[in-house]
Amino acid sequence: MNAVTRDLSEAVARLHVRLLTGGRDRGDMVGWILITVMTAALIAVLWAVLGPQLQDLLEEALNKAKGSVPG
């Protein structure tokens, strides 16, 4: 069997499987969307609650790194 015939038969086999399964092998898209939305919501809540503390912590660390510690 030459390469062209082999490639053609493989393509026909893949098409046959796709037609039999209805093309339902795309994965759990709803689950990934849910994970993404939940992660974004968690970050937004943490940012709203801890934002000022995180900013103070970062500014303090940067000031220490510069060598200028506030009075």
C-alpha contacts under 8 A as a table, 3 or more apart, distances in Angstrom:
res1	aa1	res2	aa2	distance
1	M	5	T	6.30
1	M	6	R	6.36
2	N	5	T	5.54
2	N	6	R	6.23
3	A	6	R	5.06
3	A	7	D	6.02
4	V	7	D	5.15
4	V	8	L	6.07
5	T	8	L	5.07
5	T	9	S	6.09
6	R	9	S	5.17
6	R	10	E	6.16
7	D	10	E	5.11
7	D	11	A	6.17
8	L	11	A	5.08
8	L	12	V	6.19
9	S	12	V	5.06
9	S	13	A	6.13
10	E	13	A	5.02
10	E	14	R	6.20
11	A	14	R	5.13
11	A	15	L	6.13
12	V	15	L	5.05
12	V	16	H	6.06
13	A	16	H	5.02
13	A	17	V	6.27
14	R	17	V	5.16
14	R	18	R	6.14
15	L	18	R	5.01
15	L	19	L	6.10
16	H	19	L	5.16
16	H	20	L	6.21
17	V	20	L	5.09
17	V	21	T	6.15
18	R	21	T	5.27
18	R	22	G	5.86
18	R	23	G	5.13
19	L	22	G	5.12
19	L	23	G	6.61
20	L	23	G	7.90
21	T	24	R	6.04
21	T	25	D	7.65
23	G	26	R	7.26
24	R	27	G	7.68
26	R	29	M	7.55
28	D	31	G	5.40
28	D	32	W	6.61
29	M	32	W	5.19
29	M	33	I	6.24
30	V	33	I	5.14
30	V	34	L	6.16
31	G	34	L	5.06
31	G	35	I	6.19
32	W	35	I	5.05
32	W	36	T	6.13
33	I	36	T	5.10
33	I	37	V	6.15
34	L	37	V	5.22
34	L	38	M	6.04
35	I	38	M	5.19
35	I	39	T	6.05
36	T	39	T	5.18
36	T	40	A	6.21
37	V	40	A	5.14
37	V	41	A	6.15
38	M	41	A	5.06
38	M	42	L	6.11
39	T	42	L	5.09
39	T	43	I	6.21
40	A	43	I	5.18
40	A	44	A	6.16
41	A	44	A	5.05
41	A	45	V	6.19
42	L	45	V	5.21
42	L	46	L	6.14
43	I	46	L	5.12
43	I	47	W	5.92
44	A	47	W	5.08
44	A	48	A	6.12
45	V	48	A	5.14
45	V	49	V	6.18
46	L	49	V	5.19
46	L	50	L	5.63
46	L	51	G	7.36
47	W	50	L	5.33
47	W	51	G	4.78
48	A	51	G	5.54
49	V	52	P	7.81
50	L	53	Q	5.37
50	L	54	L	5.99
51	G	54	L	5.20
51	G	55	Q	6.14
52	P	55	Q	5.08
52	P	56	D	6.20
53	Q	56	D	5.14
53	Q	57	L	6.09
54	L	57	L	5.00
54	L	58	L	6.10
55	Q	58	L	5.13
55	Q	59	E	6.12
56	D	59	E	5.14
56	D	60	E	6.07
57	L	60	E	5.18
57	L	61	A	6.19
58	L	61	A	5.11
58	L	62	L	6.14
59	E	62	L	5.11
59	E	63	N	6.07
60	E	63	N	5.10
60	E	64	K	6.18
60	E	69	V	7.75
61	A	64	K	5.13
61	A	65	A	6.16
62	L	65	A	4.98
62	L	66	K	6.20
63	N	66	K	5.08
63	N	67	G	6.11
63	N	68	S	5.33
63	N	69	V	5.77
63	N	70	P	7.80
64	K	67	G	4.93
64	K	68	S	6.00
64	K	69	V	5.64
65	A	68	S	7.80
